[in-house]
Structure formats: C-alpha cells, structure tokens
C-alpha cells in the first residue's frame, strides 16, 4: 500500500511539472498573420513582463476620432536580444507600428515591428 501511495505521489508530481509549462503559454491563433496593418499613434502604456509585452496606443482616424489599439509583442528577453531597452518605447511617444491584425476585427494585433519618431526600427515578433 505504501508503494502505491508513493508511486501515485511521484506520478502526480511529474505530471503537474509537465502540464504547468504547457499551459503557461498561449498560441497566436487569434492573429491573422496573412493580414498586416501599419498604424501611427501615441503610446498610452507599455507593459514589459513575461510571457509577452504589450503596447497600448491611440490612433487618430481620418474622421477625427481616436481608436485605441492593444498590441502584443514578444517576451522582454527576445526584445532585448533584438535591441530594445526599457525606454525604447515610453508613454507619450509617437510610434509607427506594423501589426498582424486580430481575426475578430477588434482594434489590436500582434506587434511585428515598430519605428520610433527618430526613424529607428525594432522588431517585436
């Protein structure tokens, strides 16, 4: 009986260790990577944490209205390897973002590349 209990405990530990990393990441299926869009606007917020970074920005429309976009980027570790720093994009900055749009049509997308006001480009995906 003790062997069965010990085996069950070990098996449960191993299985939980396998399942946690698998559930901690999501797919990019919500983005249509065959449809891209380039938007320019003011950065409202930057979230720099694992597993993905986020940039919220407002984009002025031709009719004068403003649309808020939430863009998902890669992990902070990958961004640093591609040349980003914590202050590459800050609240209030004007950036141009090349994104892959959300499949459901909401304003947002997968951040592929940004260009800062000084003309420097950074990949985010």
C-alpha positions as CSV (number, residue, x, y, z in Angstrom):
1,X,0.0,0.0,0.0
2,X,2.9,2.4,0.8
3,X,4.5,1.7,-2.5
4,X,1.2,2.5,-4.4
5,X,0.8,5.8,-2.4
6,X,4.5,6.7,-3.1
7,X,4.1,5.9,-6.8
8,X,0.9,8.0,-7.0
9,X,2.6,10.9,-5.4
10,X,5.6,10.7,-7.7
11,X,3.4,10.4,-10.8
12,X,1.3,13.3,-9.7
13,X,4.4,15.5,-9.2
14,X,5.8,14.5,-12.6
15,X,2.6,15.2,-14.4
16,X,2.0,18.5,-12.8
17,X,5.5,19.6,-13.7
18,X,4.9,18.7,-17.3
19,X,1.5,20.4,-17.5
20,X,2.4,23.8,-15.9
21,X,4.8,25.0,-18.7
22,X,2.4,23.7,-21.4
23,X,-0.5,25.7,-20.0
24,X,1.6,28.9,-19.3
25,X,1.8,29.9,-23.0
26,X,-0.9,30.6,-25.5
27,X,-0.9,30.4,-29.3
28,X,-1.0,33.3,-31.7
29,X,-4.1,31.8,-33.5
30,X,-6.1,34.9,-32.6
31,X,-4.0,37.0,-35.0
32,X,-4.2,36.7,-38.8
33,X,-0.6,36.7,-39.9
34,X,-1.6,36.9,-43.5
35,X,-3.2,40.4,-42.9
36,X,-1.0,43.3,-41.8
37,X,-1.7,46.9,-41.0
38,X,0.5,49.9,-40.3
39,X,-0.7,52.4,-37.7
40,X,0.8,55.5,-36.3
41,X,-0.2,57.0,-32.9
42,X,0.6,57.9,-29.4
43,X,1.7,55.3,-26.9
44,X,-0.6,55.2,-23.9
45,X,1.0,52.3,-21.9
46,X,3.8,49.8,-22.1
47,X,3.7,46.6,-20.2
48,X,7.1,44.9,-20.1
49,X,6.7,41.5,-18.5
50,X,6.7,37.8,-19.3
51,X,5.5,36.0,-21.2
52,X,4.6,38.8,-23.6
53,X,5.0,42.6,-23.8
54,X,2.1,44.9,-24.6
55,X,1.8,48.3,-26.1
56,X,-1.4,50.3,-25.9
57,X,-1.7,53.2,-28.3
58,X,-4.3,55.6,-29.6
59,X,-4.6,56.1,-33.4
60,X,-6.3,59.2,-34.9
61,X,-8.7,58.2,-37.6
62,X,-9.3,60.2,-40.8
63,X,-12.7,61.4,-39.4
64,X,-11.0,62.8,-36.4
65,X,-12.0,60.0,-34.0
66,X,-9.5,58.1,-31.9
67,X,-9.2,54.3,-31.8
68,X,-7.3,52.6,-29.0
69,X,-5.2,49.6,-30.0
70,X,-3.6,46.9,-27.8
71,X,-0.6,45.3,-29.4
72,X,1.0,42.1,-28.1
73,X,4.8,41.7,-28.6
74,X,7.3,39.0,-27.9
75,X,8.9,38.4,-24.5
76,X,11.1,41.0,-22.9
77,X,14.1,38.7,-23.3
78,X,13.6,38.4,-27.0
79,X,13.1,42.2,-27.4
80,X,16.3,42.9,-25.6
81,X,18.1,40.5,-28.0
82,X,16.6,42.5,-30.9
83,X,18.0,45.8,-29.5
84,X,15.1,47.0,-27.3
85,X,15.7,48.7,-24.0
86,X,13.2,49.5,-21.2
87,X,12.9,53.1,-22.6
88,X,12.8,52.3,-26.3
89,X,9.0,52.9,-26.2
90,X,7.5,55.1,-23.5
91,X,4.2,56.6,-22.7
92,X,3.6,59.7,-24.8
93,X,5.9,58.6,-27.6
94,X,4.6,58.7,-31.2
95,X,5.4,55.4,-33.0
96,X,4.5,53.7,-36.2
97,X,3.6,50.0,-35.7
98,X,3.4,47.3,-38.2
99,X,1.0,44.7,-36.9
100,X,-0.8,41.5,-37.8
101,X,-4.5,42.1,-37.1
102,X,-6.9,40.3,-34.8
103,X,-9.0,37.8,-36.6
104,X,-12.2,39.1,-34.9
105,X,-11.7,42.7,-36.2
106,X,-11.2,44.4,-32.9
107,X,-8.5,47.2,-32.9
108,X,-5.4,45.4,-31.8
109,X,-2.9,42.9,-33.1
110,X,0.4,41.1,-32.9
111,X,3.2,43.6,-32.9
112,X,5.7,42.8,-35.7
113,X,7.8,45.9,-35.8
114,X,7.8,49.5,-34.6
115,X,9.5,52.6,-35.9
116,X,10.2,55.4,-33.3
117,X,9.9,59.1,-34.0
118,X,13.7,59.2,-34.8
119,X,13.3,56.7,-37.6
120,X,14.8,53.7,-35.8
121,X,13.0,50.4,-36.3
122,X,12.8,47.5,-33.9
123,X,11.3,44.0,-34.4
124,X,8.9,42.7,-31.8
125,X,8.0,39.3,-33.4
